[in-house]
Amino acid sequence: MVIEGFLTDHENDQLNESLDVKYAQWQAETRQVAEKSDHDECDVLAWDPVLEGHPVFCELAASEKLRQATAEVLGDGFETQTSLIMFSIPHGRGQAWHQDCPPEEVGLFNLNRLLYPSDTNLENGAIVVVPGSHKQGVIPPGGTQDPISGEVVLTPRAGTLVLLHGHVYHRVTPNLTDKPRNSVNFRALPAGVPDWVTCVAVYRNGRTRFCDTPSFAPAAYTKVP
Ligand SMILES: O=C(O)CCC(=O)C(=O)O
């Protein structure tokens, strides 16, 4: 589901300013993306500002408009995770095809609540999804950015909210520009779904356990099995 104009210009500005500050800090530290294996070609730097108590992100995560939009999809009683900001680095490979969590248990899924504070496009990274694929089981093996039949290319404009089921096959195309491209994800969980559900992401040729990776903030998860 795509909701354009969800964020005000002021909210976009506040988020972009905070994201610029963070990225400049990383550049000063010459922060590099983590080594990747063949199956999860993702050139991203991740940040969890809600876990750090960053007021701009905490306020938005707790906003009534986000709660309402979420309740329309998940019903009342949903839970939230902290936050996941993905910076696709300049001239990086974006994010390989993946599902956010294993699809074998159909009821165990997260809902991505993806906010885009600045325009995305085919140059800095489109988000590509396969509608209906959350009912098609495990993503088939294949190339990390090769097209999948039925895929739809989205280029959300600044201020857009995209609600995306975590079992839907999705990827972010390479960032061909000199600037980072980002999304702000406040993941939610249907009532009763445990918070470790997103510990394992499913790629076309393998799985990655994020909860074993300190940079992906395992502190945010309380019940890793
Ligand atoms: O940055 C995006 O557009 C999508 C992010 C994504 O794939 C994810 O959070 O799983």
Ligand as a Chemical Component Dictionary entry (heavy atoms), coordinates in Angstrom:
data_LIG
# 
_chem_comp.id                   LIG 
_chem_comp.type                 NON-POLYMER 
_chem_comp.pdbx_formal_charge   0 
_chem_comp.three_letter_code    LIG 
# 
loop_
_chem_comp_atom.comp_id 
_chem_comp_atom.atom_id 
_chem_comp_atom.alt_atom_id 
_chem_comp_atom.type_symbol 
_chem_comp_atom.charge 
_chem_comp_atom.model_Cartn_x 
_chem_comp_atom.model_Cartn_y 
_chem_comp_atom.model_Cartn_z 
_chem_comp_atom.pdbx_ordinal 
LIG O1 O1 O 0 14.742 1.152  1.394  1  
LIG C1 C1 C 0 13.781 0.625  0.858  2  
LIG O2 O2 O 0 13.140 1.199  -0.053 3  
LIG C2 C2 C 0 13.323 -0.747 1.253  4  
LIG C3 C3 C 0 13.992 -1.258 2.511  5  
LIG C4 C4 C 0 13.891 -2.733 2.666  6  
LIG O3 O3 O 0 13.991 -3.480 1.747  7  
LIG C5 C5 C 0 13.695 -3.313 3.987  8  
LIG O4 O4 O 0 13.670 -2.576 4.984  9  
LIG O5 O5 O 0 13.526 -4.538 4.081  10 
# 
loop_
_chem_comp_bond.comp_id 
_chem_comp_bond.atom_id_1 
_chem_comp_bond.atom_id_2 
_chem_comp_bond.value_order 
_chem_comp_bond.pdbx_ordinal 
LIG O1 C1 DOUB 1 
LIG C1 O2 SING 2 
LIG C1 C2 SING 3 
LIG C2 C3 SING 4 
LIG C3 C4 SING 5 
LIG C4 O3 DOUB 6 
LIG C4 C5 SING 7 
LIG C5 O4 DOUB 8 
LIG C5 O5 SING 9 
# 
